[in-house]
Amino acid sequence: MATTTSQAPVESGAEPRPEAPAPAAPERRIRVGGLTGPGVASLLGALGGSLALTWLLYERILPLSGGQGFLLAWFLLFNALYFLVGRTQWDPRTARENSVRALAVSAGALVVTMIGFQIGFVAWKGWDAAHHQNFYTQDMEHSGALSPLDSGGAFDAIVGTLEQLGLATLFSVPLGIATAVYLSEVGGRAARAVRTVVEAMTALPSIVAGLFVLGVVILTLGLQKSGFAASLALSVMMMPIITRAAEVVLRLVPGTLREASYALGSSHWRTVWTVVLPTARRGLVTAVLLGMARGVGETSPVLLTSGFTSHTNWNPFSDHQVSLPLYIWNYVRQPYPYMVARGFAAAMALMGIVLLLFVTARLLGGRTTKEGTR
């Protein structure tokens, strides 16, 4: 049955009732992620246009050259052109969002591309020597600059690198972790000064560490150039890295564990030894591996302290001992193609060692984070 509504008459002279507010317009959902058809077309157009413009500038207008400079110019022109194209079809907020996303993705792609070029160049120059088995089992004692690549190798440098890195780790790990324990668990008036010195040593040029060991240990104390002297210089570079990373890991240990240990009657040092250090064990291993990765590739300290030899020296405390960084520096600057190929092959071996250390540290660090969130 239909119903009728009656409206009351408005009295003369009475003020009209205020009208009800109009209903708000429904909110429009803004899509932040993903790509649309026009977005893909704009992206490809900006890529092609910036590539053509970069080629025009490099090859026809400006006296520029070099692959890395070309990539950098392409990166900058692409981001600028993509933003301008986006402003012609999107609102300002969407254009900024897409431009920032493209900037982040293209920056990562640029870094990966440059690293790939460097690795590929080293592999291309050193593959002729690296694929021979004798490169990893022989030294250069009975081979010369004109010897073919199936004679001689970098076995002496690999042995020297492992021994020097092992000694440097033996020296720097106890000192670095003890300093980190002092900074995070003990403290005191000198803690601030020690932390400042450690941070300054982190940015210390590697050649300064070599000059320090050369002046104090070799020239003053009379110790000859050897693998031991090189390991001392490497430990100067590794110790601040280990200290800073270990201090961060120790500060991540929950304070409730310390309080529970104190409540059970344990002393301060007992708590640190039996609770804090075992809890942060994986993080400390990661800190040590990061320090080793920093020290294994240093050339300047080894150049000034270890000397150079072409035979395998198993005793790091006596006579000269070569390492992979010094082997690379000495051979790539020679005018003989076979020697240059051996130098680049040694660089491949060194990159493999550094990659192994960083991957191990990343895996251990990921496990630590995963376990800490449980």
C-alpha positions, 0 to 999 in steps of 0.5 A: 500500500502506498504511503504519503508523507505530509510536510508541515507548512512553513509559518510566515516569518519563520527561518527555513530549516538548514538543508541536510549536508550532501553525502560525501563523494566515495573515496577513489582507490589509488593504485600504488604498485603494478604496471598498466599498459600506458605505464609500460609504454611510457617506460619503454619509450623513456628507455629507448629515447634516453638510450638514443639521446645518450648515444647521440651525446657520446658519439656525435656531440660531446667528446666522451667515451667509456662504458661506465660513463655511458651507463651513468648518463643513460641512467640519469637521462632515463629517470629525467625523461620518464618523469617528464613523460609521466607528468603528461598523462598522470597526476603529480602524485602518481608521476612522483610515485612511478618516478621514484620506483623507476629510480630505485629499480634502475639504480639497482640494475645499474649497480648490478650491471657495472659489477657484472661488467667488472667480473666479466672483464676479469674473467675474460682476461684471466680465463686462459690461465685460470682453466689450467689445473697447474695454475692452482698447483704450481708456483712460478719458481721454474717458469718465466715471463715467456713460459706458456700458461700450462707452466707455473701458477699461483700456488705460492700466492694462495698459500701465502694468502691463507697463512697471512689471513689466518695469522691476522685473524688469530691476532685481530679476533681476540682483540676485536671481540674483547674491545667490543665486550668492553664497549657494550658490557663494561663501559667507563670513562674511556669507552667513548675515547675507545669507540672514537679510535675504533671508528677512526681506524675503520676509515684508516687508509690501508697504506697507513697500516702498512707504513706503521708496521714497516716503521715500527716492526721492520725498521725499528725492531729489525724484523725482516719482511715476511708473512708475519709482518704482513699479517700484523698489517692486515690485523690493523685493518681487520680489528676495527671492522670486527670490533664495530660489528661485534659491538652491534651484535652484543647490544642486540642480546636481550637485557632480560637474559642478563637480568636472569643471570644476575638474579641467579647469583652470577657475577658480571664476567660470568654472565658475559662469558656464559650468557651474552657471548654464547647467545651472540655466537652466530653474529660474532662469527659473521663479524669475524668473516666480514673482517676477513673479507676486508683483510684478504683483498688488501694490497698496500699493507702486504706490498710494504711488509711481505716482500715478493718471491716466486717460490712457495714459502710455507714458513710465514715467519721467515723470508719473503712471502707472496700473497694473491693481491701482491701477485696480481699487482706485480703481474698485471703491470708487466708487458707480457701477455702470459703474465697479465693473464696469470694476474687476472686469473689470480684476481678471479681466485681472490674474488672467489675467496671474497665471495665465499666469505661474504656469502657465508657471513650473509647466511649466518647473519640471516640465520641469526635474524630468523632465530632472533624473531622467533 
